[in-house]
Amino acid sequence: MIGIVIVSHSEKLAEGVLELAAQMTQGKVAMEATGGIDDPDNPIGTDPMKVMMAIESVAMQAEDGVLVMMDLGSALMSAETALDFLPDEVKAKVMLCSAPIVEGTMAAAVQASVGASLQEAIAEASTAINVKIQQLAPITGESISTTDCVQEDMPTGEELSADLLVINKMGLHARPAANLVSTAGKFKSSVAIRKGADSASAKSINQVALLSVKNGDTITISVSGADAQEAFDALIKLHKDNFGERDEDVAELVEDIKPVVQAGDGTIVGAPGSGGYAVGTAYVHQATLPEVERKNISDVETELEKLDLAISTALSDIKILQRETEKTSGKANAAIFEVHAMIISDKDMRDKAAEIVSEQQINADYAWFEVMNKITADYRNLDDTYMQARAADVMDCGGRVLRILAGEEEQGICLENGAIIVAHDLSPSDVAGLDLEKVLGVVTEIGGVTSHAAILSRSMGIPAVIGAGKSIQQIQNGTIIALNGFEGVIWPEPEQSVVNDIAEKRVLWLAEREEAKAKGAAPAKTLDGTDIMVMGNIGVPADAPRVFEYGAEGVGLFRTEFLFQDRSQAPTEDEQFDAYVEAARAMQGNPVIIRTLDIGGDKPVKYLDTPEEDNPFLGERGIRFCMARPELFRTQLRALLRAASEENIWIMYPMISDVDELSSVLEIQNQAREVLVSEGVKIAEKIKTGIMIEVPAAVAVADKLAQKCDFFSIGTNDLTQYVMAADRGNASVSKLCDNLNPAVLRMVAMTCDAAKKAGIEVGMCGELAGNSKASALLLGLGLDELSMNGPAIPEVKEAIRSVNMDDCRALAQKVLEANSSDEVRDLLK
């Protein structure tokens, strides 16, 4: 099997790409990430020596070679330099890939996980951007149809096919299309999808998207190849699972409101894009693209390199924007930029521009401009309002690449004072970059309530009227306007009575918003007065203030492995101590539960001895890994004990499976404490210590384990896969890996019962804890504390406040008698 090394200017970007790829492959592929340089004041850059060490480390685990993914500039040069320092036998098995680092890595990692060669992985990485051009082609009338765009030949032999009715409310839009492509990509067989006379490769996100499959459409999937039956079965399962979407996770499609102009008083009516009221001066934003001139060129290769570098740079920018949006608007809204990453990474789009460059011998920016305009027009010509709104996304993404090619900086919206933005259209990037302290509202000429600009406006609490028509062209910079985002009404140069009315409504609206925010910060107490701790999960100290802003009453899980990754050596005792104290202080006295290092064969760290294992989830991971490396473990314990003596920090051990194991761990903790005391370090007499419950063996002896610790925390992600004997990263058994399976819930109930009898607290820090629809059930099963990602906290708190414990316990009893996950979901509804 091959391995992958990710090289980026940004350490965080490299870590993020590695995390995404690792989630997709579940530890099956040897991968490492390296980014940034060891300069706290100027951390952006790449270090050839770090790259060399990462390649050597992966090469030891990947006998079939190493693929190196890079972002731009010095990353390329550092990777090339690193090759010069490698032994010849290692260098011969290393290949550098020019594909965009994020989408390319995802595609290559999936291919690597199914045993692809270096050449096959590179080919797949290079085709990671193929989805949208093919979806539009059947509508456009251009010479290349979706059939022409299918990149793979169907092998000879028996073909398996089936007609499938698509019941997703928005059809095969970005998320279900991505799930389809991801599933198809795990198999060697060719997979085609047809809608009417048009067909596409099911391994290309853009080809699938451009088929414009809507709710109620019937598609035909055809599979042929060596593993056709397995691929066919997996795709049928995916279809039965609504392509990975559940009804409760799919927003109802709201029809766009057709804008009309009221003739009498000049009032303009559009679509109510985002509720709220605003009065202020207009800031007219004119979005412009660089002016590109068609030029003849002689060096095609250099021009194509410029194109690929621009795409790679744009992709890196998108990922940074996604992370910033997650902080302000939550992960769900930031997922918009995952779609943008797919658009930019679409190989079909890139190849079409490259074809123009090669055949017509013209400059890359002009070729890209032509392709971008054609795709944008194709989307606007579709008869689906949701898909029409995606034209703005293509223009946003394409314009980003075009500006890089043209050497122009993006002109963002810069407000000196509070204003209402008036624009022909706003891209998601425009909205995500707005200064929330100064933007009072948004008005656009085109678009609808399903446009991403409208969605982001709602998530950021900006009043917006969308698709108000050409009448807004009369509005000049500095003009006083008023708007009602709830009804989609705009008043250019309003009467004083209108100004007063809207201003009063704005004051009331803002007060209601602050009240709602205060409710999110308030404790989660059931109707009958039971307090439930709602806490946040973090990976680095900087995450602590973010979850605190969402209303976290502490940290239920600090994943310390992030402190150990993407380094050349383990963090020192003082480095760890500083990180733990920093996180605890950000939580202002609330408890911070810090999990000891949880790595192993499925999450390797390059400078640690992490042996390759056939079944890493059943191997040396978690506490087993630490116990086998006592010096590493003692260093972390010393840092934790010191930090817990200064702040409200609890220590938690992962992967505990029996009583003797826990006894040994606690003995090592006590030894570390005694050594610190002998050195004159003041250590608290009592430090709360608990364990993760994530293996069935721990549930079976939970009553005995409870006698030796202060709290339990249930990790439902691992517990589910161990209970169901189903790897959560394996598509063929993904249906089994369901945390609402009654068998899993019975394990949760057994753990809670044991904790209650022993008089210790029991919490949950797995994915299920953040599911607000399951909050009542979890309380009924006996959980005292729930910990989750920050954006989920307010909704979970609100769910807790709406129930009483007697009803929760009654629900839990019914659920424990259920026969399937579907029955459980029906009960939760």
C-alpha positions, 0 to 999 in steps of 0.5 A: 500500500502507498502512503501520503505526505501533506506539505503546506505553508500552514501547520493548521492547514496541513493538520486539517487536511490530514484529519479529513483524509484520516477520517475518510480512510480510518487509519488504513493509509500511512499519512503524515502532515508537515507545515509551517516553520519553527518561528513563533512570530512568522510561522508560515513557511515550509522546512525541507528537513521536516518534509524529509523526515515525514517522507522517511517516516511514511516510507517505512510504513508504505512499501509501495511508495509515498505520494507528496501533496503540496500547496504552493510556492516554497512547499514545492521547493521544500519537497523537491529539496527534501528528495535530494537528501533522501537515500536513493532507495527511498527517493525512487519510491517517492512521487510529487503530485501537482493536484490541489492539496485538499481535494487531491489528498482526499481523492488520493487517500481513498485510492490508497486505501483500496490498494491503488498504485502511485500512478493510479492515486495521482490520476485520481487526485488529478480528477478530483474536480470533475463534478459540476461541468458534467452536471450542466453540460446536458442543458447547455447544448455545448458539444461536450455532453455528460456522456462525453465527460465520463472519464472511465471506460466500462470494462467488459463483462457482466454489468449490474444495474438498477433504477433508483428513485431519488427522494432527497428533498433537494435531489443529489445536491452537494452533500449526497452527491459527495457521498455517492462519489465517495462510495463509488470511489472505494471500488475498482469497478466502473460506476456510471449514473444515468438520468434520461439520455445523459450519463456521468461517472459516479466517481466525479462530483461535478459530473454527478452534480451536472446531471441535475438530479432532483427530488422525484427523478429516477436514475440508473446506476450501472456497475461493471468490473472485478468487484462489481457486486460489492460496489453495487451492494454498497451503492444500493445501501447508500440509496436506501440510506437516502444517500447519507442524508436523513429527513431531519437533516435536510432543510425544506426547500423554500421557493424563491419569492418573485420580486415585484416593485410597488408602483405607488410609494417606491417601496421595493419587495424582494425575498425575505432572505434573513429576518431583522430590521435596519436603517442606514446609509447604502454602501453600493458594492460593485463586484468586478472581475479582473479584465483579461485579454486574450494573448498568444503564448508559446510555452504551454507547460509554463502556462499550465503550471500557472493555472495549477498553482492558481487553483492550489492557492485558491483552494488553500484560501477557501480552507482558511475561509472555511475555518474562520466561518466555522468559528462565527457561523458553525460547522454546518454553514461553513460546509458551503466552502466544502462545496467551493473546494470541490468546484475549485478542485474539479478536474473537468473544469481545470482540464477544459481550461487546459485544453483551451490553453493547449489547443489555442495556444492562449494564456491561462487566465483567458482560458479559465475566464471562458470556462468559468463564464460558460459554467456560470451561464449553464447553471443560470439556465437550469430550471431549478431555483436551487441549482440556479443559485449555484451560479454565484458559487461558480463565479465566486470560486472561478473569480478567486482563481482568475484574480490569482492568475491575473495577479490582482488582490481580491477587493473585499467589502470594507466599511468605515461606518455602519451601512446597508450593503446593496449589490447585484449579488454577494458571494459566500466569500463576500458575506463570510468576510463582512465586519459584523460590527458595521454591516447593518443589512444586505440587499441584492438584485438577484438570488433567492432564499436558497442562495448561499449568501442568504443562508450565511446572512441568516446564520450571521444574523444580518437582515437581508432582502434577496432578489429585489430586482433591477429597481435597486439600481436606483439606490446610490452610495450614501442614500438612506434606506430602511429594510424589513428582512422578515417580509423582504421589503426595502424603502429607498429614501424613506419617510421619517415615519418609516425610519422611526417605525423600523428603528423601533422594531430594530431595537426590539429585535436586537433585544430579543436576540440578546435574550436568546443569546443569554438563554444559550449561556444560561444553565441547562435545567429540565422543567422539573429542576434537574441541572445537566452540565453541557460542555465542549470538546476541544483539541487545542487551547485556542478552542476553549474560548470558542466553546465558552462563547457557545455556552459551554460550562466546561470542557468535557474532552480535551484531545491532547493528541493534537499537541503531539502531532505535526512535530519532530518530537514530543512536547516537553512537560512545560509545553504541555503544562502551559497548554493545559493551564491556558485552556483551563483559564479560558473556561474561567473556573469551570472543569476541564477534562483532559484525556491522556494521549490517545494515539496508536496504529490508527493515528500514528505520530511520526517520531513515536514508535507506532507499529503498523498493525493489521487491526489498529482499532484492536491494537496498541492504542490509547492507554495501551500505547502510553503504558508501553512507553512509560517515559512519554506517559510520565511526562504527560502525567507530570504536566497534568498533575501540575496543571490540575494543582493550579486549575480545575482540571480533571484527568481522564484515561482512554481505552480502559478495558479491565480493572487491573489495567486501571489499577496499573495506570493509577499506580503510575499516576501516584508514582508521578505525584510522589516524585513531583512532591519529592522535588518540592512541587506543590500537588493538590491532595485530590485530583479528579480522575476518570476513564473513557468507557468505549469498549464493551469489556469496560461496560461489563465490569463498569461496577468494579471500575467505578470503585476506582475512579471519580467519573465515567465519560462514554465515547459513543464513536468507538463504543458503537463500532466495538459493540457492533463489530463494524468499522465506522469507516467501512462503507459496506458495514456503515449501516451497522455503525449507528449510535442509536442502535438499541445494543449501543444504548443498552451499553450506555444504560448499563454504564450509567446504572453502574455509575449511579450505584457507585455514586460517581458522575457519568458523562458522554463526549461522543458524537451522540451527545451533540444530537439535540434530538437525542437529548431527552433519551440521554437524560433518561438513560442517566447521563449527568453531563453531555460534551460536544462541539461548540455550535451544538451547545445552544440547541442541546441546552434548549432541548434539555430545558423543554423536558422533564425527567419522568418523561425522559425516563419513560422514553428511555424505557421504550427505546431500550425495548426497541428492535432497531435504530429506525424504531429508536428514531421513530420514538425520538420524533 
